[in-house]
């Protein structure tokens, strides 16, 4: 769990990328699925997480949470409080009963989760995190004995509480009776506005007409706005009220002492409470990831070596999924890093180049934090040391920076932070200045980044940068597809196909005057040589892209079929184990019954037989016993029993649970297992090792 006490120092280049990719907004959306305050804080704190092992473990827990959700047996985190925050508050003030009860319930939830982990060993990563939390039964019990379910301090919490509370009830009953008697008499005389006494603070008062005040003694505590009604406490009940106040004060002192003592216990357990919340938060992050994945149509990308590169299938930007729905977002399929590590994306304005960069950067960042991403199965993302981005308009009026200067500042930070294992995203490279100089500077930046070992995706309109990648090793072009008939962007990325900007066509679609468009076409035609070259290259590479996509789809189908076959084989093996286990249990039941029958025969018949007959009976029983002992099912069971030791897990069919072994007594042929908070001794013949899957009978 990330510390909230120490300030987090972030590389400025990384901070630029986090802002450009809207990582905080995505985390905020995921955190909405968390069930606890600790889980929400943990998700939000992952904005600056950079640990690959922690992310890998988080991913595995998320995958298990998805499976548990699909199997409808997810663990519950209901009624869990922020125990770390409450323990911190206990240093400065006395916690109230409900806050202490929240701590007790949260500590108790760990016991529930431990039972869940024991019942579901198929989720080892979640189980390991749960088992890291300490068991604080002593704290839970001491709070439970002192605080009732409403958050009130129990009579049993202090020996003097029952007496003082009984005194309060007795005095209140006596005062109420006296008040009713006085009120009835005064009401009959017309001195009261209403018969029933009114409550003001902790005192009962009578609503007396102002004209009748001299006829009744007492203390005036309040009056109406008009002054016609005075709220009076009769003199005859004043002493009773004061005695009640004294008793209530005594009760309050006792209650505060009880609460203060409980706070001391909480502070003693504060280090353990930090570990409890850390475990709960990590489980909550996994469950939140699974819940969010369902809402965002997301799944977990495969973790791969850097040599395999990025492969995304039907990827979508999560914030667009939230805004428009998954069906309305055009999916992105892309590869980077295997055959090339520099991709120059070209195409018209509003064609989706910036969205491609944002989608790749954000999904890579999310996968590197162990979160699911909105992409199809088979997507692969390696772990990046950092993701750096210059996306959007970097103009700053406050700092007197032009658009070009703003981009340049960010590019400087990126160049300083670039190294192998870093993904760099550059939007509209070389713009904001003279096109020729901007293209030259952009090319120099790309060459430097590639020489430093970074992976780069850059978008541009500049023609020379489109041609640059044709002669650059491990560089590739891509373009956003544009429908020449409807003059509309198709938001589909074509790898290996350099694209034109289609500025004239876009202007025509937006309604620019015909005369201007014709003049623009004449001017464009003068320098059409480069565009014609790009078009020819584009046609060739488009055919290659179609073949590549077809091969990728076939590979994806093969991978999916391989996974299905592996799953079917695993299920088949499990079913075979279950049938073998069932046969073994039936065998053990029959063997136990046969032993009882043979013992009864030996006892009842041997005394009535002659010596020779007894020998024949003993030989027969020994032969039957040998048959039982040498049966393959019995030998398999005996082999299993030899492996059982303290710390092993065995399945108990009659309890339908997988339980830990505390002790093995081979002389008595029994084991002691933990079932919840109880320890149970069971004979060997009531054990097996195969756990039925959820929903299948044991």
C-alpha positions in Angstrom: 0.0 0.0 0.0 1.4 3.4 -1.0 2.3 5.8 1.8 0.2 9.0 1.9 2.6 10.7 4.3 5.6 11.3 2.0 5.4 13.7 -1.0 5.7 11.9 -4.3 8.4 13.3 -6.6 7.4 12.9 -10.3 9.6 13.4 -13.3 8.2 16.5 -15.2 8.1 14.5 -18.4 6.1 11.7 -16.7 3.8 14.3 -15.2 3.2 15.8 -18.7 2.2 12.3 -19.9 -0.1 11.6 -17.0 -2.0 14.8 -17.7 -2.1 14.3 -21.5 -3.3 10.8 -21.3 -5.9 11.6 -18.6 -4.7 8.8 -16.4 -6.1 10.4 -13.2 -9.6 10.5 -14.7 -9.5 6.8 -15.6 -8.4 5.9 -12.1 -11.2 8.0 -10.7 -13.6 6.0 -12.8 -12.2 2.7 -11.7 -12.2 3.8 -8.0 -16.0 4.2 -8.2 -16.2 0.4 -8.3 -14.3 0.0 -5.0 -16.3 -1.0 -1.9 -14.1 0.6 0.8 -12.4 3.9 1.4 -9.1 2.2 1.5 -9.7 0.5 -1.8 -10.6 3.9 -3.4 -7.5 5.5 -2.0 -5.3 2.7 -3.2 -6.6 2.9 -6.8 -6.1 6.7 -6.9 -2.6 6.3 -5.4 -1.6 4.1 -8.3 -1.3 7.2 -10.4 2.4 7.3 -9.5 3.0 3.5 -9.0 6.0 2.3 -11.0 6.8 -1.2 -9.6 6.6 -4.0 -12.2 6.3 -6.8 -9.7 3.5 -5.1 -7.8 1.7 -4.5 -11.1 2.1 -8.1 -12.2 0.7 -9.3 -8.8 -2.2 -6.8 -9.1 -3.0 -8.2 -12.6 -3.1 -11.8 -11.4 -5.4 -10.8 -8.5 -7.6 -9.0 -10.9 -7.8 -12.0 -13.2 -8.8 -14.2 -10.2 -11.4 -11.6 -9.2 -12.9 -11.7 -12.7 -13.2 -15.5 -12.4 -14.7 -15.4 -9.0 -17.2 -12.8 -10.2 -18.1 -15.1 -13.2 -18.5 -18.0 -10.8 -20.7 -15.9 -8.5 -18.6 -16.5 -5.4 -16.7 -13.2 -5.0 -15.6 -12.4 -1.5 -17.6 -9.6 0.3 -16.0 -6.4 1.7 -19.3 -5.1 3.0 -19.2 -3.0 6.2 -15.4 -2.4 6.1 -14.2 0.9 7.6 -11.1 3.0 7.1 -9.3 1.4 10.1 -6.1 3.3 9.4 -7.9 6.7 9.4 -9.8 5.7 12.6 -6.6 4.6 14.4 -5.0 8.0 13.4 -8.1 9.8 14.8 -7.8 7.9 18.0 -4.5 9.7 18.7 -6.3 13.0 18.9 -9.7 12.2 20.2 -11.9 9.5 21.7 -13.7 7.5 19.1 -17.4 7.0 19.4 -19.2 3.7 19.6 -20.1 3.4 16.0 -16.5 4.1 14.9 -15.1 1.4 17.3 -17.8 -1.0 16.0 -16.6 -0.3 12.5 -13.1 -1.3 13.5 -14.4 -4.5 15.1 -16.5 -5.4 12.0 -13.6 -4.7 9.7 -11.3 -6.9 11.7 -13.9 -9.6 11.7 -14.2 -9.4 7.9 -10.6 -10.7 7.8 -11.8 -14.0 9.4 -14.6 -14.2 6.8 -12.1 -13.7 4.0 -9.8 -16.3 5.5 -12.6 -18.8 5.4 -13.4 -17.8 1.8 -9.7 -18.3 0.9 -9.7 -21.8 2.5 -12.9 -22.7 0.5 -11.5 -21.4 -2.8 -7.9 -22.5 -3.2 -8.3 -21.9 -6.9 -7.6 -18.2 -6.2 -4.1 -18.4 -4.7 -3.1 -14.8 -5.4 -6.1 -13.4 -3.6 -5.7 -16.0 -0.8 -2.1 -15.0 -0.3 -3.0 -11.3 0.2 -5.8 -12.2 2.6 -3.5 -14.5 4.6 -1.0 -11.6 5.0 -3.6 -9.8 7.2 -3.1 -10.5 10.9 -6.0 -12.0 12.9 -7.1 -9.5 15.6 -9.7 -11.5 17.4 -8.7 -10.1 20.8 -9.4 -6.5 19.6 -12.7 -7.6 18.0 -13.9 -9.4 21.1 -13.0 -6.6 23.5 -14.9 -4.1 21.4 -17.8 -6.5 20.8 -18.1 -7.0 24.6 -18.3 -3.3 25.2 -20.2 -1.9 22.3 -23.7 -3.1 21.2 -24.8 -3.3 17.5 -26.2 0.3 17.7 -22.9 1.7 18.8 -23.9 2.2 22.5 -21.6 1.2 25.4 -23.1 -2.0 27.0 -23.9 -2.3 30.6 -21.3 -5.1 30.8 -18.5 -2.7 29.8 -18.2 -1.4 33.4 -19.5 -2.7 36.7 -21.0 0.6 37.8 -22.9 1.3 34.5 -26.0 -0.8 35.3 -26.5 0.9 38.7 -26.3 4.4 37.3 -28.5 3.7 34.4 -31.1 2.1 36.6 -31.0 5.2 38.8 -31.5 7.4 35.7 -34.5 5.4 34.6 -36.0 5.5 38.1 -35.6 9.3 38.5 -36.9 9.9 34.9 -40.0 7.8 35.7 -40.6 9.6 38.9 -40.1 13.0 37.3 -42.4 12.2 34.4 -45.2 11.0 36.7 -44.9 14.2 38.8 -44.9 16.3 35.6 -48.0 14.6 34.3 -49.8 15.3 37.6 -48.9 19.0 37.7 -49.7 19.4 34.0 -53.2 17.9 34.4 -54.0 20.2 37.3 -52.8 23.3 35.5 -54.5 22.4 32.3 -57.8 21.9 34.1 -57.4 25.5 35.4 -56.7 26.9 31.9 -53.2 27.8 32.7 -51.5 25.8 29.9 -51.4 26.2 26.2 -51.2 22.4 25.8 -51.5 19.5 28.2 -48.3 17.6 27.2 -44.9 18.8 28.6 -42.3 19.9 26.0 -38.7 19.0 25.8 -36.0 21.8 25.9 -32.6 20.2 26.0 -32.6 17.7 28.8 -35.4 19.3 30.7 -39.2 18.8 30.6 -41.1 22.1 30.6 -44.7 23.3 30.7 -46.1 25.8 28.1 -47.7 28.2 30.6 -49.8 31.2 29.5 -48.0 34.4 30.4 -51.1 35.7 32.3 -50.9 32.7 34.7 -47.3 32.7 35.6 -47.8 34.4 39.0 -50.1 31.5 40.0 -47.5 28.8 39.5 -43.9 28.8 40.8 -41.0 27.6 38.8 -38.1 28.5 36.6 -38.7 30.1 33.3 -36.3 28.6 30.7 -37.8 30.1 27.4 -40.6 32.1 26.0 -42.4 32.2 22.6 -41.7 35.0 20.1 -45.0 36.7 20.9 -44.3 36.5 24.6 -47.7 35.0 25.3 -46.3 31.6 26.3 -43.6 30.9 28.9 -41.8 27.5 29.2 -41.6 26.8 32.9 -40.0 24.0 34.9 -42.1 23.6 38.1 -40.2 23.9 41.3 -41.4 20.5 42.5 -39.6 18.7 39.7 -36.5 20.9 39.6 -34.7 18.8 42.1 -35.5 15.6 40.3 -34.2 17.1 37.0 -31.0 18.2 38.7 -30.5 14.7 40.2 -31.1 13.2 36.7 -28.5 15.6 35.2 -26.0 14.5 37.9 -26.6 10.8 37.1 -26.3 11.4 33.4 -23.0 13.2 34.0 -21.7 10.2 35.9 -22.9 7.8 33.2 -21.1 10.0 30.6 -17.9 9.9 32.6 -18.0 6.1 32.8 -18.9 5.7 29.0 -16.0 8.1 28.1 -13.6 6.0 30.2 -14.7 2.8 28.5 -14.3 4.4 25.1 -11.0 5.8 26.0 -9.7 2.4 27.1 -10.9 0.9 23.8 -9.1 3.6 22.0 -5.9 2.6 23.8 -6.4 -1.0 22.6 -6.9 0.3 19.0 -3.7 2.3 19.2 -1.8 -0.8 20.5 -3.0 -2.6 17.4 -2.3 0.2 15.0 0.6 -1.5 13.1 -1.6 -4.6 12.7 -4.5 -2.4 11.5 -2.3 -1.0 8.8 -1.6 -4.5 7.6 -5.3 -5.4 7.8 -6.2 -2.3 5.7 -3.4 -3.0 3.2 -4.7 -6.5 2.6 -8.4 -5.4 2.3 -7.4 -2.6 0.0 -5.5 -4.9 -2.4 -8.5 -7.3 -2.4 -10.8 -4.3 -3.0 -8.6 -3.1 -6.0 -8.9 -6.6 -7.5 -12.7 -6.7 -7.1 -13.0 -3.1 -8.4 -10.9 -4.0 -11.5 -13.3 -7.0 -12.1 -16.4 -4.8 -11.6 -15.0 -2.0 -13.8 -13.9 -4.5 -16.5 -17.6 -5.6 -16.9 -18.7 -2.0 -17.2 -16.0 -1.0 -19.7 -16.0 -4.2 -21.7 -12.4 -4.7 -20.7 -10.0 -7.6 -20.2 -6.5 -8.2 -19.1 -3.7 -7.9 -21.7 -1.0 -10.5 -21.7 2.3 -9.6 -20.1 5.1 -10.2 -22.7 8.8 -9.6 -23.2 9.8 -6.3 -24.8 11.0 -8.2 -27.9 7.4 -9.2 -28.7 6.2 -5.5 -28.7 2.8 -4.1 -28.3 -0.1 -5.9 -30.0 -3.6 -4.5 -29.6 -6.7 -6.0 -31.0 -10.0 -4.1 -31.1 -8.7 -1.6 -28.6 -10.9 1.3 -27.5 -10.2 4.4 -25.4 -11.9 3.8 -22.0 -13.2 7.4 -21.6 -14.8 7.2 -25.1 -16.4 3.9 -24.0 -17.8 5.6 -21.0 -19.1 8.5 -23.0 -20.4 6.8 -26.1 -20.7 3.1 -25.3 -18.4 0.3 -26.6 -20.4 -0.4 -29.7 -20.1 3.2 -31.0 -16.3 3.5 -30.6 -14.3 2.4 -33.7 -11.8 -0.2 -32.5 -8.0 0.1 -33.0 -5.7 -2.8 -34.0 -2.0 -2.1 -33.9 1.5 -3.6 -33.6 4.6 -1.8 -32.4 8.0 -2.9 -31.3 8.5 -6.3 -33.0 9.3 -5.4 -36.6 9.7 -1.7 -36.0 10.0 0.6 -32.9 9.2 3.9 -34.7 5.8 4.5 -36.1 4.9 7.7 -38.0 1.2 8.2 -38.2 -0.2 10.5 -40.9 -3.6 11.5 -42.1 -6.2 14.3 -42.2 -7.2 16.5 -39.4 -10.1 15.1 -37.4 -9.0 11.7 -38.7 -8.2 10.3 -35.2 -4.4 10.4 -35.1 -4.3 12.0 -31.7 -6.9 9.5 -30.4 -4.7 6.6 -31.6 -1.7 8.0 -29.6 -3.9 8.6 -26.6 -5.4 5.1 -26.8 -2.1 3.3 -27.1 -0.4 5.4 -24.4 -3.3 5.1 -21.9 -3.9 1.4 -22.4 -0.2 0.7 -22.1 -0.1 2.7 -18.9 -3.2 0.9 -17.5 -1.8 -2.5 -18.3 1.5 -1.5 -16.7 -0.5 -0.8 -13.5 -2.1 -4.2 -13.6 -5.6 -3.0 -14.7 -7.8 -4.5 -17.4 -8.0 -2.6 -20.7 -10.9 -2.3 -23.3 -9.3 -4.6 -25.9 -9.9 -8.1 -27.3 -8.3 -11.2 -26.0 -4.8 -11.8 -27.3 -3.7 -8.2 -26.8 -0.1 -8.0 -25.5 1.7 -5.2 -23.8 5.2 -5.3 -22.3 6.2 -3.4 -19.2 7.6 0.0 -20.0 10.0 1.8 -17.7 8.1 5.0 -18.5 5.5 6.4 -20.9 6.2 9.9 -22.1 3.9 12.1 -24.2 3.5 15.4 -25.8 -0.1 15.5 -26.9 -2.3 18.5 -27.4 -1.7 22.2 -27.5 1.1 23.2 -25.2 0.6 26.9 -25.6 0.7 28.9 -22.4 -0.3 32.5 -22.3 0.6 32.7 -18.6 4.2 31.7 -19.3 4.4 33.7 -22.7 5.0 30.5 -24.6 3.8 30.0 -28.2 2.4 26.7 -29.4 5.8 25.8 -30.8 7.7 26.8 -27.7 5.3 24.8 -25.5 5.9 21.7 -27.6 9.6 22.3 -27.6 9.7 22.5 -23.8 7.9 19.2 -23.5 10.1 17.6 -26.1 13.2 18.7 -24.2 12.0 16.9 -21.1 11.2 13.8 -23.1 14.7 13.7 -24.7 16.3 14.0 -21.3 14.2 11.1 -19.9 14.3 8.8 -23.0 16.1 5.4 -22.7 15.5 1.8 -23.7 12.2 0.5 -22.4 10.5 3.9 -22.7 7.4 4.5 -24.9 7.3 8.0 -26.4 4.2 9.6 -28.0 4.5 12.8 -30.0 1.5 14.5 -31.4 1.8 16.9 -34.5 5.5 16.7 -34.5 7.2 19.7 -36.1 4.2 22.0 -36.2 3.9 25.5 -35.0 6.8 26.9 -37.0 8.2 26.9 -40.6 7.2 23.5 -42.2 10.7 22.9 -43.6 12.5 23.7 -40.4 9.9 22.0 -38.3 10.2 18.8 -40.4 14.0 18.9 -40.0 13.8 19.4 -36.3 11.2 16.7 -36.0 13.4 14.2 -37.9 16.3 15.0 -35.6 14.1 14.4 -32.5 12.9 11.0 -33.9 16.4 9.9 -34.8 17.7 10.9 -31.3 14.9 9.1 -29.5 15.4 5.9 -31.6 19.1 6.0 -31.1 18.5 6.1 -27.3 16.5 2.9 -27.6 13.0 4.3 -27.0 9.8 3.1 -28.7 8.2 6.0 -30.6 4.8 6.8 -32.1 4.5 10.2 -33.7 1.8 11.9 -35.7 2.5 14.6 -38.3 1.2 16.5 -41.4 4.7 17.2 -42.8 5.4 15.5 -46.0 9.2 15.0 -45.5 8.5 13.2 -42.2 6.2 10.9 -44.1 9.0 9.9 -46.5 11.6 9.8 -43.7 10.5 6.5 -42.3 10.9 4.8 -45.7 14.7 4.8 -45.4 15.0 4.6 -41.7 15.8 1.1 -40.2 13.1 -0.2 -37.8 10.8 2.7 -38.8 7.3 2.4 -40.3 4.5 4.6 -41.6 0.9 4.4 -40.8 -2.1 6.4 -41.8 -5.7 7.0 -40.7 -8.0 5.7 -43.4 -10.1 8.3 -45.3 -13.2 7.6 -47.4 -12.6 9.4 -50.7 -16.2 9.1 -51.6 -17.9 10.5 -48.5 -14.8 12.6 -47.6 -15.2 11.3 -44.1 -12.5 9.8 -41.7 -12.9 6.1 -41.0 -10.8 6.2 -37.8 -9.0 3.0 -38.8 -5.2 2.8 -38.6 -3.4 1.3 -41.6 0.1 0.1 -40.8 2.6 0.6 -43.6 0.5 3.0 -45.5 1.6 6.7 -45.5 -1.4 9.1 -45.7 -2.1 12.4 -47.2 -3.6 15.2 -45.2 -6.7 15.6 -47.5 -6.9 19.3 -46.5 -8.6 20.3 -49.7 -11.2 17.5 -49.4 -11.9 18.3 -45.8 -12.3 22.0 -46.6 -14.7 21.1 -49.3 -16.8 19.0 -47.0 -16.9 21.9 -44.5 -18.3 24.2 -47.2 -15.3 26.4 -48.3 -16.0 28.5 -51.5 -15.5 26.6 -54.8 -13.2 29.3 -56.2 -10.8 28.9 -53.3 -10.9 25.1 -53.5 -10.0 25.1 -57.3 -7.1 27.5 -56.7 -5.8 25.3 -53.9 -6.0 22.2 -56.1 -3.9 24.0 -58.8 -1.3 24.9 -56.3 -1.2 21.4 -54.8 -0.8 19.8 -58.2 2.6 21.6 -58.7 4.2 19.6 -55.9 2.3 16.3 -56.3 5.5 14.2 -56.9 6.0 13.3 -53.3 2.3 12.7 -52.8 2.3 10.4 -55.9 5.2 8.5 -54.4 3.4 8.2 -51.1 0.3 7.0 -53.0 2.2 4.3 -54.9 3.9 3.2 -51.7 0.6 3.3 -49.9 -1.1 1.0 -52.4 1.7 -1.6 -52.1 1.8 -1.4 -48.4 -2.0 -1.5 -48.0 -2.0 -4.9 -49.7 0.7 -6.0 -47.3 -1.3 -4.6 -44.4 -4.3 -6.6 -45.5 -2.2 -9.8 -45.6 -0.7 -8.9 -42.2 -4.1 -8.3 -40.6 -5.4 -11.6 -42.1 -2.4 -13.5 -40.6 -2.9 -11.7 -37.3 -6.6 -12.7 -37.2 -5.7 -16.3 -38.0 -3.0 -16.4 -35.3 -5.6 -15.0 -32.8 -8.0 -17.7 -33.8 -5.3 -20.3 -33.3 -4.4 -18.9 -29.9 -8.0 -18.8 -28.8 -8.6 -22.4 -29.9 -5.4 -23.5 -28.1 -6.8 -21.8 -24.9 -10.1 -23.6 -25.4 -8.4 -27.0 -25.8 -6.2 -26.4 -22.8 -9.3 -25.5 -20.7 -11.2 -28.5 -22.0 -8.3 -30.8 -21.2 -8.0 -29.3 -17.7 -11.8 -29.7 -17.1 -11.6 -33.3 -18.4 -8.7 -34.1 -16.1 -10.6 -32.6 -13.2 -13.7 -34.5 -14.0 -11.7 -37.7 -14.2 -10.2 -36.9 -10.8 -13.6 -36.3 -9.4 -14.9 -39.7 -10.7 -11.8 -41.5 -9.3 -12.3 -39.7 -6.0 -16.0 -40.7 -5.9 -15.1 -44.3 -6.6 -12.5 -44.1 -3.9 -14.9 -42.8 -1.4 -17.5 -45.5 -2.2 -14.7 -48.0 -1.9 -13.7 -46.6 1.5 -17.3 -46.7 2.7 -17.7 -50.4 1.6 -14.3 -51.3 3.1 -15.3 -49.7 6.4 -18.6 -51.6 6.4 -16.8 -54.9 5.5 -14.4 -54.4 8.4 -17.3 -54.0 10.8 -19.0 -57.2 9.4 -15.8 -59.2 9.6 -15.3 -58.1 13.2 -18.9 -59.0 14.1 -18.5 -62.4 12.4 -15.2 -63.1 14.3 -16.8 -62.2 17.6 -20.1 -64.0 17.2 -19.1 -67.1 15.3 -15.6 -67.9 16.6 -16.9 -68.8 20.1 -19.3 -71.4 18.6 -16.8 -73.1 16.2 -14.3 -75.9 16.7 -10.6 -75.3 16.4 -10.4 -76.2 12.8 -13.5 -74.1 11.9 -12.0 -71.1 13.6 -8.8 -71.5 11.7 -10.8 -71.6 8.4 -12.7 -68.5 9.5 -9.6 -66.6 10.4 -8.0 -67.6 7.0 -11.1 -66.4 5.2 -11.1 -63.1 7.0 -7.4 -62.6 6.4 -7.9 -63.3 2.7 -10.7 -60.8 2.5 -8.6 -58.2 4.4 -5.7 -58.7 2.0 -8.0 -58.2 -1.0 -9.1 -54.9 0.5 -5.6 -53.8 1.3 -4.2 -54.7 -2.1 -7.0 -53.1 -4.1 -5.6 -50.2 -6.4 -8.1 -47.7 -4.9 -6.9 -48.5 -1.4 -3.2 -48.3 -2.4 -3.9 -44.9 -3.9 -5.6 -43.8 -0.8 -2.8 -45.1 1.4 -0.3 -43.2 -0.8 -2.3 -40.0 -0.2 -2.4 -40.6 3.5 1.4 -40.8 3.6 1.7 -37.3 2.1 -0.7 -35.8 4.7 1.1 -33.7 7.3 0.6 -30.6 9.4 -0.1 -27.6 7.1 -1.5 -29.8 4.3 -5.0 -29.1 2.9 -7.5 -32.0 2.7 -11.0 -32.1 1.3 -13.7 -33.4 3.7 -16.7 -34.6 1.7 -19.3 -34.6 4.5 -18.4 -30.9 5.2 -18.0 -30.1 1.5 -14.9 -27.9 2.4 -11.2 -27.9 1.9 -9.6 -27.6 5.4 -6.1 -27.1 6.8 -4.5 -30.0 8.8 -3.4 -29.0 12.3 -2.2 -32.4 13.5 -1.8 -36.0 12.2 -2.2 -39.0 14.6 -1.2 -42.1 12.6 -1.6 -44.4 15.6 -5.3 -43.5 15.9 -5.7 -43.1 12.1 -7.1 -39.6 12.4 -6.3 -36.0 11.7 -7.2 -32.7 13.4 -8.4 -30.0 11.0 -9.5 -26.3 11.5 -13.1 -25.6 10.5 -13.8 -21.9 11.1 -12.9 -21.3 14.7 -13.2 -25.0 15.6 -10.8 -27.8 15.6 -12.3 -31.2 14.5 -10.8 -34.7 14.7 -11.6 -36.8 11.7 -10.7 -40.4 10.8 -8.5 -41.0 7.8 -11.4 -42.6 5.8 -13.4 -39.3 5.8 -10.7 -37.5 3.8 -9.7 -37.1 0.2 -7.7 -34.6 -1.8 -9.9 -33.7 -4.8 -12.1 -30.6 -4.4 -15.3 -30.5 -6.5 -15.7 -27.4 -8.6 -18.2 -24.8 -7.6 -21.8 -25.9 -8.2 -20.9 -29.7 -8.5 -21.9 -32.1 -5.9 -19.3 -33.6 -3.7 
